[in-house]
């Protein structure tokens, strides 16, 4: 299967641009069945003002599996228009190569800078099948690819040996590792220059940096980008006292966000800021009244409301 794309200039993307904190965007809805464009753009404006290096669109936090291809196209278009100078990464999470190529085509034609690719879910592919999957995507697309390891969702790990093999593909430029296994981090650092090792678990970000992690694709940065960026800057500048203070503050936020299946909590948090009505698509269910009260208490204590 061979597809043609409008975007042909993305082969030489500089992966060092990913060395930072990139919010994984939520997708706001209205009446449950329509993307709330106004709220989405307002949130993008907030993140742009916060000077985030980039964002991930239509990933896990964006309820990607509940979005149609047309809705993803809509989100990509809005994001690219709002963030002309920022890195825009499209989530690709499909059970088949055919569907992944369709998503990649839409993302590339809307000007996304890179694809964050989850291995195929449900089918339980072996290492050879996974290698063939990523190699086929690499061959039949033009965007840089970021591998996405999320064993809690997939039920299996992308093994370090397989990841090392996949880095031989020139446009595989990074990894988002959401395994929470910090012992993997040093195994996954790669000697090639054009490579970024990104965390996918907000709760372990501070420790991940100490294990040679270079950035984070973050849920909490949707609401508190300045805190995550300050933590990274404090680490880079060896400011231990500031690093400890911010890490402690973030710990309370991260615990609240991780208390329920993502994106249930962040979706509610963003609705409190006026970015969407908090609607989740089935089979996700809303927080209870007591759970909402606890989230609000944490946010108030951290001066984030």
N, C-alpha and C positions, 0 to 999 in steps of 0.2 A: 504494500500500500504506500503510495507516494503522494504527498501533498505539496502544494506550492504556497508560499507565504509572501506577504507584502514587505515584511521587515527583513532586511538582509545585512544590517550593519551591527548586529549584536554579538558577533562571534568573538570579539576581543574585549568583552566586559572585564573591568578591573575588579577582581574579587576583594581587594582590600577595602573597597567602598562598603562592603558588608560588615566591616569590623565596628559594630556599634549595636544599638538597640533599635529593633524594628518592630513596631506594633503589628500584631496579627489582627486585622480588622474584623469587627463584628458587622453583621448585615442587619440594619434596622428595617423592620417591616411596619406597615400600617394596615389595620384590619386583618392582619395575619397572612394576607395573600399577595401583597404588593410590596416591592422594595420602596422604602421611604427615601427618595432621592434627596429631599431637602435636609433631612437629618444626617444622611450619609455625608453630604457635602459640608455641613456644619462641623461634623467631627473631623473631616479631612482638614478643614481650615484650622481647627484647634491644633492638630498634630503638625501642620506646616509651621504654625507660629512657634511651636515648641522645638522646631528645628530637628525633628527626627530625620535620620539619614534616608529612611524609606519605610515601606509598609508591605505587608503580605495581604493580598485580596483573595477572597473565596477559599480560605483554608478551613481548618477544623473550627476555629473560632467564628468564622463567617458562615457556618452551617452549610458547607459546600455540597454535601450529599443531598441536601434538601432544596438546592437551587437548580433551576433549569439552565440549559446552555445559553438561552437568550438573556436570562437574568445575570449570568456571569459576564456576558458581553457588556451589558448595561453597567455593571460595577467596574469593569476594566476601563471602559470609556470615561466614566466619571472620575475615576482615580487618576488616569493619565492627564486629563484636562486640568484637574486641581493641583496636581503635583508634578509640574513640568520638569522641575530640577531635582526631584527625588527619585530614589530607586523604587520601582513598582514591580513586585513579584507576584505572579499568579500561582495559586494552589492548583495542583492537578492530582486528583484522587479518584481513580477509576479501577474497575475490576478487569478491564480488557485493554489491550493495546489500541484497538480501533477507537474506543471512546477517548482514551488519553490523547490520541493524535487529533481528534476533533477539538478537544479543549485547548490543546496547544495551538492549533491553528487560530482559534478565536482570540486567545491571549496575545499571540504574536501580532496578529493583524490590528489589535487595539493598542499596540505599542508597549506591551509589558517588557521589562528588561530581562527577566529571568523566570524560570519555572521551578517551583518547589514541588518535587514529585514524590508522592507516597507510593510505595510498592503496591501492586494489586492486592486488594483485600479479598477475603473469603476463599480464594482459590487454593491457598496454601502452596504457593510455588516453591520449588527447591532452588538451590543456589544457582544452578545452570539456567533455570527459567528466569530468575530475577536478573541475571547478567544479560540474558538475551533481551529482556524487556527494556532495560535501560539503554542497551546498545542500539536497539531499534529506534527508541525515542531520539537518541543522539544523532543517529543517521538521518532521520526523516524530519528533523526540526532544525531551526537555526538559532534558537535562544540558548543561552547558558542554562545548565541544569544544576539544581541544588538537590541532593539526595535528602530524603526525609525518613528518619528512623523513629517510629512511634510504636513500640511493642505493646503498650497498654491498649491501644486501639486495634493493632494488627494481630496480636497473639504470637508474634515472632520478632526476632531481632534481625536487622541487617548486620551480618557478622563483620568484625574488623577486617578479616582477610578479603571478603567480598568487596567491602568499601575500598580497600587498597587497590584491588583490581580495577574497580570502576573509575578510580582517579586517573587511570591511563587514558581515558577518553578526554580529549582536549577541552571540551566545553562543560565537563563536570567540574564545577568551580567551588563546591562546598558541600557541607553536611549540616543539617539541622538534626541534632540528637536529643530526643525527648525521652531517653531511657531512664534518666535519673541515676544511672550507674556511673559515678564519677571516675571509677577505675578505667573506664573506656576512653576517657578524654585524651590521655597521653598516647594511647594506641592509635587514635584517629587523627592526630596531628600529622600533616603530610609535608614532605620536603619541597613539593613543587610550589613555585612562587604564587601562582594564581589560585589560591585555595583559602577558604574561610571555614572555620570550625565554630558553629553557632549552637548555643544551647536552645532547648525547647521546653525547659521546665523552669519557670520563674523562681520556684522555691529553692533551687540549688544554684542559682546564678552566681552568687558570691563565691562559692566553693569552685564552681566551674571555671571562673576566671583564674583562680589559683592553680588549676590543672591545665593551663594553657588554652582555655577557651578564648575566643576572640570577639564574641558578641552574643546576642540573644534575640530570638523571635518570640515576642512577649505578649501575653494576655494583659497583664497589669499596666503595661505602657500605654494602653488605650486611654487610661484615666490619669496616670501619674508618670508621663514620660520623663519629666525632669528628675524624678527620684532615681530611676534606673540609669539615666545618663550620668547623673552625679556619682552614682556608685562606680560606674565604669571609669569615669575621670579620676576619682579618688584612687582607684586601683592603679591606673596608669601613672599617676603622679606620686605613688607610694605614700599617700596621705592616710595612714592607718587609722587615726582617730576619726576622721570624716567617714572613712570606709565602714568602720564599725557602727557609727551612729546611723548612717543611712541603711545599712544592712538590717539593723534592728527594726527600724521603722518599716522597711519593706517586708520584713518577716510577718508582721501582723496583717498587712494587706494581702500578701500571697497566701497565707493560711485561709483567709476569708474567701478568696477567689477559688481556691482549690478544694473547698469543703463540699462542693457539689460538681456534678459533671459539667465540664466546660461546653458551651458558653453560658450556662444558666445564670451565674452570678454576674459576670461582666455585662451581660445583656441588661440585667436589672439596673446595675450601676449606671450604665450609659443612659438609660431611660430617666434616671434621676437628674441627669444633666440636660434633659430635653432632647436627647438624640435617639429618637424612636420611642415606641410605646412599650418596649420590653417584650413584645410578642415573640414566642419561640414556635418553630414549626414542629408538629407532631413527628416523631414520638418523644421529643423533649417536653417536659412539663414545667410549669412555672414554680418559683419558690413559694413556700408557704408564708403566711403573714409573720410568723415568728422568725423564720429564716431571713425575711426581708428586714425585719427590725434589727437583727444582729448585724447584718451587712451595713445598715445605715449607722449603727453605733460605731463600728470600726472606722468607717469613712469620716464620721464627724470627729472622732478622736484623732485622726491623722490629718485633719483639716483639708480633706479632699472633697467635701460637699460645699 
